[in-house]
Amino acid sequence: MIMAMNFGADDYITKPFNIDLLIVKINALLRREYSFGVEKNTSSFQGYTLNIIDSQLTHGNQEVNLSKNETKLLHLLFNHPKELVMKEDIMASLWDNEMFIDRNTLSVTVTRLRQKVTDIKFSKYLKTVKGKGMMLDD
């Protein structure tokens, strides 16, 4: 049993097994797996809604289509409103491997995002703390 758990098993059932116990363990595993798989598809801040699936930021009847990285950036900021999100955390969230990006890539992403959301007056909430990171603030 110890060896199986060390090799990555989540649970272990010995023979002969009780069918009721097996069903309970399967149901517990499904509950756990389902709760991890359920992710909130939208986030809100100051009346703006970020749809992560459709990569859109909406306010009233106005909507802006976002790139994959713009959506990831806003999702990170929406999950930490009024908190400074460090530049390193942003870069780690947007790019899996930092070897393929340079420092300017984040600046370009932020600039494009600001341009896209200006029409719906969201850019005023995007605050940059020079050399440290970004935050959503009033």
N, CA, C and O atoms as CSV, one atom per row, in Angstrom:
chain,resi,resn,atom,element,x,y,z
A,1,MET,N,N,0.824,-1.190,0.000
A,1,MET,CA,C,0.000,0.000,0.000
A,1,MET,C,C,0.872,1.259,0.000
A,1,MET,O,O,0.579,2.222,-0.709
A,2,ILE,N,N,1.930,1.248,0.788
A,2,ILE,CA,C,2.827,2.398,0.878
A,2,ILE,C,C,3.519,2.637,-0.452
A,2,ILE,O,O,3.639,3.777,-0.901
A,3,MET,N,N,3.976,1.554,-1.087
A,3,MET,CA,C,4.636,1.694,-2.379
A,3,MET,C,C,3.673,2.277,-3.424
A,3,MET,O,O,4.072,3.136,-4.210
A,4,ALA,N,N,2.430,1.828,-3.443
A,4,ALA,CA,C,1.442,2.345,-4.396
A,4,ALA,C,C,1.202,3.836,-4.171
A,4,ALA,O,O,1.117,4.602,-5.131
A,5,MET,N,N,1.095,4.244,-2.933
A,5,MET,CA,C,0.885,5.666,-2.617
A,5,MET,C,C,2.118,6.487,-3.000
A,5,MET,O,O,1.986,7.609,-3.488
A,6,ASN,N,N,3.310,5.936,-2.784
A,6,ASN,CA,C,4.538,6.642,-3.170
A,6,ASN,C,C,4.670,6.796,-4.672
A,6,ASN,O,O,5.307,7.737,-5.146
A,7,PHE,N,N,4.072,5.875,-5.431
A,7,PHE,CA,C,4.122,5.961,-6.885
A,7,PHE,C,C,2.988,6.799,-7.463
A,7,PHE,O,O,2.822,6.858,-8.681
A,8,GLY,N,N,2.203,7.452,-6.599
A,8,GLY,CA,C,1.207,8.401,-7.090
A,8,GLY,C,C,-0.241,7.995,-6.948
A,8,GLY,O,O,-1.124,8.729,-7.391
A,9,ALA,N,N,-0.512,6.867,-6.354
A,9,ALA,CA,C,-1.902,6.456,-6.174
A,9,ALA,C,C,-2.602,7.406,-5.206
A,9,ALA,O,O,-2.005,7.874,-4.237
A,10,ASP,N,N,-3.876,7.683,-5.481
A,10,ASP,CA,C,-4.672,8.532,-4.594
A,10,ASP,C,C,-5.319,7.708,-3.482
A,10,ASP,O,O,-5.584,8.213,-2.391
A,11,ASP,N,N,-5.562,6.455,-3.770
A,11,ASP,CA,C,-6.257,5.600,-2.816
A,11,ASP,C,C,-5.857,4.152,-3.086
A,11,ASP,O,O,-5.172,3.856,-4.065
A,12,TYR,N,N,-6.284,3.275,-2.222
A,12,TYR,CA,C,-5.913,1.877,-2.344
A,12,TYR,C,C,-7.037,1.037,-1.770
A,12,TYR,O,O,-7.566,1.343,-0.702
A,13,ILE,N,N,-7.404,-0.027,-2.480
A,13,ILE,CA,C,-8.433,-0.950,-2.005
A,13,ILE,C,C,-7.839,-2.356,-2.040
A,13,ILE,O,O,-7.266,-2.778,-3.045
A,14,THR,N,N,-7.987,-3.071,-0.927
A,14,THR,CA,C,-7.449,-4.432,-0.865
A,14,THR,C,C,-8.541,-5.436,-1.210
A,14,THR,O,O,-9.729,-5.170,-1.027
A,15,LYS,N,N,-8.118,-6.596,-1.712
A,15,LYS,CA,C,-9.051,-7.686,-2.010
A,15,LYS,C,C,-9.187,-8.554,-0.775
A,15,LYS,O,O,-8.223,-8.667,-0.017
A,16,PRO,N,N,-10.271,-9.138,-0.547
A,16,PRO,CA,C,-11.573,-8.900,-1.184
A,16,PRO,C,C,-12.113,-7.547,-0.731
A,16,PRO,O,O,-11.929,-7.154,0.421
A,17,PHE,N,N,-12.777,-6.842,-1.637
A,17,PHE,CA,C,-13.257,-5.512,-1.296
A,17,PHE,C,C,-14.775,-5.490,-1.139
A,17,PHE,O,O,-15.502,-6.309,-1.701
A,18,ASN,N,N,-15.208,-4.535,-0.367
A,18,ASN,CA,C,-16.623,-4.322,-0.125
A,18,ASN,C,C,-17.149,-3.426,-1.244
A,18,ASN,O,O,-16.624,-2.332,-1.449
A,19,ILE,N,N,-18.160,-3.863,-1.961
A,19,ILE,CA,C,-18.692,-3.105,-3.094
A,19,ILE,C,C,-19.243,-1.745,-2.645
A,19,ILE,O,O,-19.106,-0.765,-3.378
A,20,ASP,N,N,-19.857,-1.661,-1.472
A,20,ASP,CA,C,-20.367,-0.378,-0.975
A,20,ASP,C,C,-19.224,0.595,-0.717
A,20,ASP,O,O,-19.333,1.783,-1.021
A,21,LEU,N,N,-18.126,0.089,-0.154
A,21,LEU,CA,C,-16.952,0.930,0.084
A,21,LEU,C,C,-16.364,1.409,-1.246
A,21,LEU,O,O,-15.966,2.567,-1.367
A,22,LEU,N,N,-16.310,0.529,-2.233
A,22,LEU,CA,C,-15.810,0.900,-3.553
A,22,LEU,C,C,-16.648,2.025,-4.158
A,22,LEU,O,O,-16.092,2.985,-4.692
A,23,ILE,N,N,-17.953,1.925,-4.084
A,23,ILE,CA,C,-18.846,2.961,-4.629
A,23,ILE,C,C,-18.649,4.284,-3.902
A,23,ILE,O,O,-18.610,5.337,-4.538
A,24,VAL,N,N,-18.526,4.248,-2.589
A,24,VAL,CA,C,-18.305,5.467,-1.811
A,24,VAL,C,C,-16.984,6.118,-2.205
A,24,VAL,O,O,-16.919,7.339,-2.350
A,25,LYS,N,N,-15.937,5.324,-2.379
A,25,LYS,CA,C,-14.632,5.873,-2.763
A,25,LYS,C,C,-14.665,6.460,-4.169
A,25,LYS,O,O,-14.065,7.507,-4.415
A,26,ILE,N,N,-15.357,5.802,-5.092
A,26,ILE,CA,C,-15.487,6.336,-6.454
A,26,ILE,C,C,-16.253,7.648,-6.442
A,26,ILE,O,O,-15.859,8.603,-7.111
A,27,ASN,N,N,-17.343,7.704,-5.688
A,27,ASN,CA,C,-18.124,8.950,-5.592
A,27,ASN,C,C,-17.309,10.085,-4.978
A,27,ASN,O,O,-17.410,11.231,-5.414
A,28,ALA,N,N,-16.509,9.770,-3.975
A,28,ALA,CA,C,-15.657,10.800,-3.358
A,28,ALA,C,C,-14.634,11.315,-4.367
A,28,ALA,O,O,-14.381,12.517,-4.443
A,29,LEU,N,N,-14.051,10.403,-5.137
A,29,LEU,CA,C,-13.088,10.800,-6.156
A,29,LEU,C,C,-13.745,11.668,-7.224
A,29,LEU,O,O,-13.163,12.666,-7.650
A,30,LEU,N,N,-14.939,11.304,-7.657
A,30,LEU,CA,C,-15.662,12.103,-8.657
A,30,LEU,C,C,-16.008,13.487,-8.114
A,30,LEU,O,O,-15.899,14.481,-8.832
A,31,ARG,N,N,-16.420,13.554,-6.858
A,31,ARG,CA,C,-16.719,14.860,-6.245
A,31,ARG,C,C,-15.482,15.741,-6.220
A,31,ARG,O,O,-15.544,16.923,-6.557
A,32,ARG,N,N,-14.357,15.158,-5.817
A,32,ARG,CA,C,-13.105,15.900,-5.761
A,32,ARG,C,C,-12.685,16.374,-7.144
A,32,ARG,O,O,-12.322,17.536,-7.324
A,33,GLU,N,N,-12.735,15.486,-8.105
A,33,GLU,CA,C,-12.324,15.807,-9.468
A,33,GLU,C,C,-13.252,16.852,-10.074
A,33,GLU,O,O,-12.788,17.773,-10.745
A,34,TYR,N,N,-14.532,16.724,-9.850
A,34,TYR,CA,C,-15.499,17.673,-10.404
A,34,TYR,C,C,-15.296,19.058,-9.812
A,34,TYR,O,O,-15.374,20.055,-10.529
A,35,SER,N,N,-15.038,19.130,-8.517
A,35,SER,CA,C,-14.867,20.447,-7.898
A,35,SER,C,C,-13.604,21.129,-8.395
A,35,SER,O,O,-13.572,22.357,-8.477
A,36,PHE,N,N,-12.549,20.365,-8.733
A,36,PHE,CA,C,-11.345,20.964,-9.281
A,36,PHE,C,C,-11.563,21.421,-10.719
A,36,PHE,O,O,-10.970,22.409,-11.152
A,37,GLY,N,N,-12.404,20.716,-11.457
A,37,GLY,CA,C,-12.635,21.049,-12.854
A,37,GLY,C,C,-13.573,22.217,-13.060
A,37,GLY,O,O,-13.562,22.836,-14.124
A,38,VAL,N,N,-14.385,22.532,-12.063
A,38,VAL,CA,C,-15.339,23.627,-12.204
A,38,VAL,C,C,-14.613,24.939,-11.977
A,38,VAL,O,O,-14.077,25.186,-10.896
A,39,GLU,N,N,-14.601,25.754,-12.971
A,39,GLU,CA,C,-13.939,27.044,-12.864
A,39,GLU,C,C,-14.928,28.121,-13.252
A,39,GLU,O,O,-15.712,27.963,-14.188
A,40,LYS,N,N,-14.878,29.192,-12.534
A,40,LYS,CA,C,-15.750,30.306,-12.827
A,40,LYS,C,C,-15.344,30.902,-14.170
A,40,LYS,O,O,-14.176,31.224,-14.388
A,41,ASN,N,N,-16.318,31.045,-15.068
A,41,ASN,CA,C,-16.030,31.518,-16.417
A,41,ASN,C,C,-16.020,33.035,-16.536
A,41,ASN,O,O,-15.531,33.573,-17.529
A,42,THR,N,N,-16.551,33.726,-15.541
A,42,THR,CA,C,-16.575,35.184,-15.594
A,42,THR,C,C,-16.070,35.766,-14.276
A,42,THR,O,O,-16.174,35.150,-13.215
A,43,SER,N,N,-15.523,36.963,-14.382
A,43,SER,CA,C,-15.097,37.730,-13.216
A,43,SER,C,C,-15.595,39.152,-13.415
A,43,SER,O,O,-15.768,39.598,-14.549
A,44,SER,N,N,-15.824,39.860,-12.327
A,44,SER,CA,C,-16.348,41.226,-12.426
A,44,SER,C,C,-15.528,42.205,-11.616
A,44,SER,O,O,-14.932,41.864,-10.595
A,45,PHE,N,N,-15.518,43.447,-12.109
A,45,PHE,CA,C,-14.867,44.547,-11.409
A,45,PHE,C,C,-15.512,45.846,-11.884
A,45,PHE,O,O,-15.522,46.139,-13.079
A,46,GLN,N,N,-16.046,46.616,-10.953
A,46,GLN,CA,C,-16.621,47.937,-11.227
A,46,GLN,C,C,-17.631,47.932,-12.383
A,46,GLN,O,O,-17.650,48.859,-13.194
A,47,GLY,N,N,-18.454,46.908,-12.458
A,47,GLY,CA,C,-19.471,46.833,-13.504
A,47,GLY,C,C,-18.984,46.266,-14.820
A,47,GLY,O,O,-19.764,46.161,-15.767
A,48,TYR,N,N,-17.723,45.899,-14.905
A,48,TYR,CA,C,-17.155,45.277,-16.098
A,48,TYR,C,C,-17.095,43.767,-15.861
A,48,TYR,O,O,-16.804,43.316,-14.754
A,49,THR,N,N,-17.371,42.997,-16.904
A,49,THR,CA,C,-17.351,41.547,-16.789
A,49,THR,C,C,-16.342,40.972,-17.771
A,49,THR,O,O,-16.361,41.283,-18.962
A,50,LEU,N,N,-15.464,40.131,-17.251
A,50,LEU,CA,C,-14.477,39.444,-18.072
A,50,LEU,C,C,-14.961,38.021,-18.293
A,50,LEU,O,O,-15.119,37.256,-17.342
A,51,ASN,N,N,-15.199,37.667,-19.565
A,51,ASN,CA,C,-15.576,36.307,-19.918
A,51,ASN,C,C,-14.312,35.598,-20.378
A,51,ASN,O,O,-13.749,35.921,-21.424
A,52,ILE,N,N,-13.877,34.637,-19.592
A,52,ILE,CA,C,-12.614,33.966,-19.839
A,52,ILE,C,C,-12.711,33.018,-21.035
A,52,ILE,O,O,-11.752,32.873,-21.792
A,53,ILE,N,N,-13.854,32.383,-21.205
A,53,ILE,CA,C,-14.035,31.434,-22.305
A,53,ILE,C,C,-14.051,32.154,-23.651
A,53,ILE,O,O,-13.383,31.731,-24.595
A,54,ASP,N,N,-14.819,33.248,-23.737
A,54,ASP,CA,C,-14.947,33.988,-24.994
A,54,ASP,C,C,-13.875,35.052,-25.188
A,54,ASP,O,O,-13.811,35.678,-26.246
A,55,SER,N,N,-13.033,35.263,-24.184
A,55,SER,CA,C,-11.988,36.299,-24.231
A,55,SER,C,C,-12.582,37.662,-24.559
A,55,SER,O,O,-12.159,38.333,-25.501
A,56,GLN,N,N,-13.572,38.056,-23.760
A,56,GLN,CA,C,-14.235,39.348,-23.967
A,56,GLN,C,C,-14.386,40.092,-22.648
A,56,GLN,O,O,-14.631,39.501,-21.596
A,57,LEU,N,N,-14.231,41.410,-22.740
A,57,LEU,CA,C,-14.509,42.295,-21.617
A,57,LEU,C,C,-15.743,43.092,-22.000
A,57,LEU,O,O,-15.770,43.741,-23.045
A,58,THR,N,N,-16.761,43.044,-21.157
A,58,THR,CA,C,-18.014,43.741,-21.471
A,58,THR,C,C,-18.380,44.731,-20.385
A,58,THR,O,O,-18.050,44.562,-19.211
A,59,HIS,N,N,-19.075,45.772,-20.819
A,59,HIS,CA,C,-19.628,46.777,-19.921
A,59,HIS,C,C,-20.932,47.234,-20.553
A,59,HIS,O,O,-20.936,47.892,-21.594
A,60,GLY,N,N,-22.042,46.876,-19.910
A,60,GLY,CA,C,-23.336,47.176,-20.509
A,60,GLY,C,C,-23.479,46.397,-21.805
A,60,GLY,O,O,-23.337,45.174,-21.825
A,61,ASN,N,N,-23.762,47.117,-22.893
A,61,ASN,CA,C,-23.897,46.445,-24.188
A,61,ASN,C,C,-22.628,46.566,-25.036
A,61,ASN,O,O,-22.623,46.172,-26.202
A,62,GLN,N,N,-21.560,47.106,-24.458
A,62,GLN,CA,C,-20.287,47.229,-25.170
A,62,GLN,C,C,-19.400,46.041,-24.835
A,62,GLN,O,O,-19.367,45.574,-23.696
A,63,GLU,N,N,-18.682,45.560,-25.844
A,63,GLU,CA,C,-17.748,44.458,-25.590
A,63,GLU,C,C,-16.472,44.662,-26.391
A,63,GLU,O,O,-16.462,45.264,-27.464
A,64,VAL,N,N,-15.390,44.130,-25.815
A,64,VAL,CA,C,-14.075,44.205,-26.447
A,64,VAL,C,C,-13.526,42.793,-26.522
A,64,VAL,O,O,-13.510,42.070,-25.525
A,65,ASN,N,N,-13.074,42.399,-27.711
A,65,ASN,CA,C,-12.435,41.089,-27.887
A,65,ASN,C,C,-10.971,41.192,-27.493
A,65,ASN,O,O,-10.274,42.132,-27.873
A,66,LEU,N,N,-10.520,40.219,-26.730
A,66,LEU,CA,C,-9.158,40.224,-26.200
A,66,LEU,C,C,-8.351,39.057,-26.743
A,66,LEU,O,O,-8.903,38.030,-27.139
A,67,SER,N,N,-7.041,39.230,-26.755
A,67,SER,CA,C,-6.148,38.123,-27.117
A,67,SER,C,C,-6.056,37.176,-25.916
A,67,SER,O,O,-6.541,37.480,-24.826
A,68,LYS,N,N,-5.432,36.040,-26.140
A,68,LYS,CA,C,-5.253,35.042,-25.080
A,68,LYS,C,C,-4.475,35.634,-23.902
A,68,LYS,O,O,-4.878,35.475,-22.750
A,69,ASN,N,N,-3.367,36.311,-24.186
A,69,ASN,CA,C,-2.556,36.878,-23.105
A,69,ASN,C,C,-3.239,38.049,-22.416
A,69,ASN,O,O,-3.089,38.221,-21.207
A,70,GLU,N,N,-3.981,38.854,-23.156
A,70,GLU,CA,C,-4.730,39.955,-22.540
A,70,GLU,C,C,-5.779,39.402,-21.587
A,70,GLU,O,O,-5.999,39.950,-20.506
A,71,THR,N,N,-6.426,38.313,-21.992
A,71,THR,CA,C,-7.429,37.676,-21.128
A,71,THR,C,C,-6.774,37.118,-19.873
A,71,THR,O,O,-7.299,37.284,-18.772
A,72,LYS,N,N,-5.633,36.461,-20.031
A,72,LYS,CA,C,-4.916,35.920,-18.866
A,72,LYS,C,C,-4.504,37.032,-17.908
A,72,LYS,O,O,-4.634,36.892,-16.692
A,73,LEU,N,N,-4.012,38.126,-18.455
A,73,LEU,CA,C,-3.587,39.252,-17.624
A,73,LEU,C,C,-4.770,39.828,-16.851
A,73,LEU,O,O,-4.682,40.028,-15.640
A,74,LEU,N,N,-5.872,40.096,-17.544
A,74,LEU,CA,C,-7.039,40.643,-16.858
A,74,LEU,C,C,-7.603,39.656,-15.846
A,74,LEU,O,O,-8.038,40.061,-14.769
A,75,HIS,N,N,-7.601,38.375,-16.172
A,75,HIS,CA,C,-8.094,37.374,-15.229
A,75,HIS,C,C,-7.281,37.400,-13.941
A,75,HIS,O,O,-7.837,37.323,-12.846
A,76,LEU,N,N,-5.982,37.507,-14.074
A,76,LEU,CA,C,-5.109,37.599,-12.910
A,76,LEU,C,C,-5.422,38.852,-12.089
A,76,LEU,O,O,-5.506,38.788,-10.862
A,77,LEU,N,N,-5.594,39.981,-12.761
A,77,LEU,CA,C,-5.892,41.228,-12.066
A,77,LEU,C,C,-7.294,41.219,-11.454
A,77,LEU,O,O,-7.485,41.717,-10.345
A,78,PHE,N,N,-8.279,40.657,-12.166
A,78,PHE,CA,C,-9.640,40.572,-11.641
A,78,PHE,C,C,-9.690,39.705,-10.388
A,78,PHE,O,O,-10.496,39.951,-9.491
A,79,ASN,N,N,-8.825,38.685,-10.327
A,79,ASN,CA,C,-8.795,37.812,-9.155
A,79,ASN,C,C,-8.099,38.448,-7.957
A,79,ASN,O,O,-8.201,37.941,-6.839
A,80,HIS,N,N,-7.387,39.564,-8.183
A,80,HIS,CA,C,-6.703,40.272,-7.104
A,80,HIS,C,C,-6.996,41.772,-7.197
A,80,HIS,O,O,-6.069,42.571,-7.327
A,81,PRO,N,N,-8.273,42.163,-7.132
A,81,PRO,CA,C,-8.589,43.583,-7.276
A,81,PRO,C,C,-7.987,44.413,-6.146
A,81,PRO,O,O,-7.978,44.007,-4.984
A,82,LYS,N,N,-7.489,45.576,-6.520
A,82,LYS,CA,C,-6.912,46.537,-5.575
A,82,LYS,C,C,-5.687,45.985,-4.850
A,82,LYS,O,O,-5.312,46.485,-3.790
A,83,GLU,N,N,-5.064,44.951,-5.423
A,83,GLU,CA,C,-3.827,44.388,-4.886
A,83,GLU,C,C,-2.755,44.491,-5.957
A,83,GLU,O,O,-3.028,44.292,-7.141
A,84,LEU,N,N,-1.556,44.797,-5.546
A,84,LEU,CA,C,-0.447,44.845,-6.487
A,84,LEU,C,C,-0.061,43.423,-6.878
A,84,LEU,O,O,0.251,42.594,-6.023
A,85,VAL,N,N,-0.088,43.152,-8.187
A,85,VAL,CA,C,0.352,41.859,-8.708
A,85,VAL,C,C,1.746,42.087,-9.277
A,85,VAL,O,O,1.932,42.889,-10.192
A,86,MET,N,N,2.704,41.385,-8.734
A,86,MET,CA,C,4.093,41.594,-9.103
A,86,MET,C,C,4.346,41.214,-10.560
A,86,MET,O,O,3.725,40.300,-11.103
A,87,LYS,N,N,5.269,41.938,-11.170
A,87,LYS,CA,C,5.631,41.734,-12.576
A,87,LYS,C,C,6.040,40.281,-12.844
A,87,LYS,O,O,5.661,39.710,-13.867
A,88,GLU,N,N,6.794,39.697,-11.951
A,88,GLU,CA,C,7.244,38.318,-12.115
A,88,GLU,C,C,6.065,37.349,-12.124
A,88,GLU,O,O,6.052,36.383,-12.887
A,89,ASP,N,N,5.069,37.614,-11.265
A,89,ASP,CA,C,3.883,36.765,-11.222
A,89,ASP,C,C,3.071,36.900,-12.506
A,89,ASP,O,O,2.522,35.919,-13.007
A,90,ILE,N,N,3.000,38.115,-13.032
A,90,ILE,CA,C,2.287,38.342,-14.291
A,90,ILE,C,C,2.974,37.574,-15.414
A,90,ILE,O,O,2.320,36.878,-16.190
A,91,MET,N,N,4.280,37.702,-15.494
A,91,MET,CA,C,5.027,37.029,-16.558
A,91,MET,C,C,4.909,35.511,-16.441
A,91,MET,O,O,4.782,34.824,-17.455
A,92,ALA,N,N,4.948,34.988,-15.236
A,92,ALA,CA,C,4.806,33.546,-15.037
A,92,ALA,C,C,3.411,33.074,-15.432
A,92,ALA,O,O,3.247,31.965,-15.941
A,93,SER,N,N,2.415,33.910,-15.198
A,93,SER,CA,C,1.038,33.560,-15.562
A,93,SER,C,C,0.817,33.591,-17.070
A,93,SER,O,O,0.083,32.762,-17.608
A,94,LEU,N,N,1.446,34.543,-17.749
A,94,LEU,CA,C,1.233,34.702,-19.190
A,94,LEU,C,C,2.068,33.753,-20.038
A,94,LEU,O,O,1.608,33.265,-21.070
A,95,TRP,N,N,3.291,33.493,-19.602
A,95,TRP,CA,C,4.192,32.667,-20.402
A,95,TRP,C,C,4.741,31.544,-19.551
A,95,TRP,O,O,5.290,31.777,-18.474
A,96,ASP,N,N,4.593,30.327,-20.035
A,96,ASP,CA,C,5.068,29.159,-19.297
A,96,ASP,C,C,6.582,29.106,-19.212
A,96,ASP,O,O,7.139,28.612,-18.232
A,97,ASN,N,N,7.243,29.613,-20.234
A,97,ASN,CA,C,8.693,29.523,-20.280
A,97,ASN,C,C,9.266,30.903,-20.581
A,97,ASN,O,O,9.147,31.392,-21.705
A,98,GLU,N,N,9.882,31.528,-19.593
A,98,GLU,CA,C,10.394,32.889,-19.746
A,98,GLU,C,C,11.585,32.987,-20.696
A,98,GLU,O,O,11.988,34.094,-21.052
A,99,MET,N,N,12.158,31.857,-21.116
A,99,MET,CA,C,13.301,31.899,-22.019
A,99,MET,C,C,12.933,32.519,-23.367
A,99,MET,O,O,13.792,33.092,-24.038
A,100,PHE,N,N,11.673,32.411,-23.767
A,100,PHE,CA,C,11.281,32.839,-25.099
A,100,PHE,C,C,10.712,34.250,-25.143
A,100,PHE,O,O,10.213,34.670,-26.188
A,101,ILE,N,N,10.770,34.986,-24.056
A,101,ILE,CA,C,10.257,36.355,-24.044
A,101,ILE,C,C,11.332,37.295,-23.520
A,101,ILE,O,O,12.271,36.884,-22.838
A,102,ASP,N,N,11.166,38.565,-23.856
A,102,ASP,CA,C,12.048,39.562,-23.256
A,102,ASP,C,C,11.178,40.518,-22.439
A,102,ASP,O,O,9.952,40.405,-22.451
A,103,ARG,N,N,11.789,41.430,-21.749
A,103,ARG,CA,C,11.075,42.355,-20.860
A,103,ARG,C,C,10.070,43.224,-21.606
A,103,ARG,O,O,9.045,43.614,-21.048
A,104,ASN,N,N,10.363,43.522,-22.857
A,104,ASN,CA,C,9.509,44.398,-23.636
A,104,ASN,C,C,8.171,43.744,-24.008
A,104,ASN,O,O,7.194,44.445,-24.271
A,105,THR,N,N,8.123,42.415,-24.031
A,105,THR,CA,C,6.914,41.707,-24.434
A,105,THR,C,C,5.739,42.038,-23.521
A,105,THR,O,O,4.623,42.228,-24.003
A,106,LEU,N,N,5.968,42.111,-22.224
A,106,LEU,CA,C,4.907,42.460,-21.286
A,106,LEU,C,C,4.432,43.887,-21.532
A,106,LEU,O,O,3.230,44.151,-21.497
A,107,SER,N,N,5.347,44.798,-21.776
A,107,SER,CA,C,4.981,46.192,-22.048
A,107,SER,C,C,4.104,46.301,-23.287
A,107,SER,O,O,3.135,47.060,-23.301
A,108,VAL,N,N,4.440,45.550,-24.320
A,108,VAL,CA,C,3.649,45.565,-25.556
A,108,VAL,C,C,2.248,45.021,-25.292
A,108,VAL,O,O,1.265,45.582,-25.775
A,109,THR,N,N,2.150,43.935,-24.530
A,109,THR,CA,C,0.845,43.348,-24.196
A,109,THR,C,C,-0.009,44.343,-23.426
A,109,THR,O,O,-1.194,44.500,-23.723
A,110,VAL,N,N,0.572,45.012,-22.447
A,110,VAL,CA,C,-0.168,45.982,-21.636
A,110,VAL,C,C,-0.597,47.179,-22.494
A,110,VAL,O,O,-1.724,47.657,-22.360
A,111,THR,N,N,0.272,47.660,-23.356
A,111,THR,CA,C,-0.054,48.798,-24.224
A,111,THR,C,C,-1.219,48.457,-25.142
A,111,THR,O,O,-2.149,49.250,-25.283
A,112,ARG,N,N,-1.176,47.299,-25.758
A,112,ARG,CA,C,-2.276,46.872,-26.640
A,112,ARG,C,C,-3.570,46.718,-25.866
A,112,ARG,O,O,-4.636,47.097,-26.351
A,113,LEU,N,N,-3.485,46.165,-24.667
A,113,LEU,CA,C,-4.678,46.002,-23.829
A,113,LEU,C,C,-5.277,47.360,-23.493
A,113,LEU,O,O,-6.488,47.549,-23.610
A,114,ARG,N,N,-4.442,48.307,-23.076
A,114,ARG,CA,C,-4.931,49.652,-22.747
A,114,ARG,C,C,-5.642,50.293,-23.944
A,114,ARG,O,O,-6.687,50.925,-23.789
A,115,GLN,N,N,-5.068,50.122,-25.133
A,115,GLN,CA,C,-5.684,50.692,-26.334
A,115,GLN,C,C,-7.052,50.073,-26.605
A,115,GLN,O,O,-7.997,50.777,-26.961
A,116,LYS,N,N,-7.156,48.760,-26.436
A,116,LYS,CA,C,-8.418,48.072,-26.713
A,116,LYS,C,C,-9.532,48.477,-25.754
A,116,LYS,O,O,-10.687,48.602,-26.160
A,117,VAL,N,N,-9.188,48.682,-24.481
A,117,VAL,CA,C,-10.235,48.921,-23.476
A,117,VAL,C,C,-10.516,50.402,-23.239
A,117,VAL,O,O,-11.340,50.743,-22.391
A,118,THR,N,N,-9.849,51.279,-23.968
A,118,THR,CA,C,-10.072,52.721,-23.816
A,118,THR,C,C,-11.487,53.106,-24.204
A,118,THR,O,O,-12.107,53.931,-23.533
A,119,ASP,N,N,-12.014,52.519,-25.287
A,119,ASP,CA,C,-13.351,52.870,-25.765
A,119,ASP,C,C,-14.446,52.581,-24.740
A,119,ASP,O,O,-15.456,53.283,-24.701
A,120,ILE,N,N,-14.259,51.569,-23.922
A,120,ILE,CA,C,-15.276,51.273,-22.909
A,120,ILE,C,C,-14.877,51.822,-21.533
A,120,ILE,O,O,-15.448,51.450,-20.508
A,121,LYS,N,N,-13.892,52.709,-21.540
A,121,LYS,CA,C,-13.441,53.440,-20.340
A,121,LYS,C,C,-12.951,52.542,-19.211
A,121,LYS,O,O,-13.170,52.828,-18.034
A,122,PHE,N,N,-12.285,51.453,-19.585
A,122,PHE,CA,C,-11.735,50.561,-18.572
A,122,PHE,C,C,-10.273,50.851,-18.281
A,122,PHE,O,O,-9.770,50.492,-17.217
A,123,SER,N,N,-9.596,51.488,-19.202
A,123,SER,CA,C,-8.145,51.696,-19.042
A,123,SER,C,C,-7.803,52.506,-17.799
A,123,SER,O,O,-6.697,52.389,-17.271
A,124,LYS,N,N,-8.737,53.325,-17.325
A,124,LYS,CA,C,-8.469,54.127,-16.124
A,124,LYS,C,C,-8.277,53.264,-14.869
A,124,LYS,O,O,-7.700,53.724,-13.883
A,125,TYR,N,N,-8.757,52.018,-14.904
A,125,TYR,CA,C,-8.611,51.124,-13.759
A,125,TYR,C,C,-7.287,50.353,-13.774
A,125,TYR,O,O,-6.873,49.809,-12.751
A,126,LEU,N,N,-6.632,50.309,-14.920
A,126,LEU,CA,C,-5.353,49.595,-15.034
A,126,LEU,C,C,-4.225,50.495,-14.547
A,126,LEU,O,O,-3.872,51.471,-15.209
A,127,LYS,N,N,-3.673,50.172,-13.411
A,127,LYS,CA,C,-2.603,50.965,-12.815
A,127,LYS,C,C,-1.294,50.189,-12.888
A,127,LYS,O,O,-1.237,49.004,-12.558
A,128,THR,N,N,-0.253,50.871,-13.322
A,128,THR,CA,C,1.081,50.278,-13.354
A,128,THR,C,C,1.932,50.916,-12.275
A,128,THR,O,O,2.000,52.141,-12.168
A,129,VAL,N,N,2.575,50.093,-11.486
A,129,VAL,CA,C,3.531,50.566,-10.488
A,129,VAL,C,C,4.906,50.283,-11.078
A,129,VAL,O,O,5.353,49.137,-11.132
A,130,LYS,N,N,5.561,51.340,-11.514
A,130,LYS,CA,C,6.800,51.211,-12.280
A,130,LYS,C,C,7.823,50.311,-11.595
A,130,LYS,O,O,8.190,50.514,-10.438
A,131,GLY,N,N,8.269,49.314,-12.347
A,131,GLY,CA,C,9.290,48.392,-11.867
A,131,GLY,C,C,8.786,47.314,-10.926
A,131,GLY,O,O,9.545,46.424,-10.541
A,132,LYS,N,N,7.505,47.382,-10.547
A,132,LYS,CA,C,6.984,46.406,-9.581
A,132,LYS,C,C,5.903,45.521,-10.152
A,132,LYS,O,O,5.992,44.297,-10.057
A,133,GLY,N,N,4.864,46.126,-10.754
A,133,GLY,CA,C,3.774,45.305,-11.249
A,133,GLY,C,C,2.561,46.130,-11.639
A,133,GLY,O,O,2.688,47.298,-12.007
A,134,MET,N,N,1.385,45.521,-11.558
A,134,MET,CA,C,0.128,46.158,-11.944
A,134,MET,C,C,-0.957,45.857,-10.931
A,134,MET,O,O,-0.841,44.958,-10.098
A,135,MET,N,N,-2.031,46.657,-11.035
A,135,MET,CA,C,-3.184,46.413,-10.198
A,135,MET,C,C,-4.434,47.036,-10.812
A,135,MET,O,O,-4.339,47.930,-11.653
A,136,LEU,N,N,-5.586,46.569,-10.397
A,136,LEU,CA,C,-6.864,47.189,-10.744
A,136,LEU,C,C,-7.253,48.050,-9.558
A,136,LEU,O,O,-7.317,47.577,-8.424
A,137,ASP,N,N,-7.512,49.319,-9.834
A,137,ASP,CA,C,-7.856,50.240,-8.750
A,137,ASP,C,C,-8.811,51.292,-9.284
A,137,ASP,O,O,-8.891,51.529,-10.489
A,138,ASP,N,N,-9.532,51.914,-8.368
A,138,ASP,CA,C,-10.505,52.953,-8.745
A,138,ASP,C,C,-9.843,54.196,-9.262
A,138,ASP,O,O,-10.526,55.157,-9.619
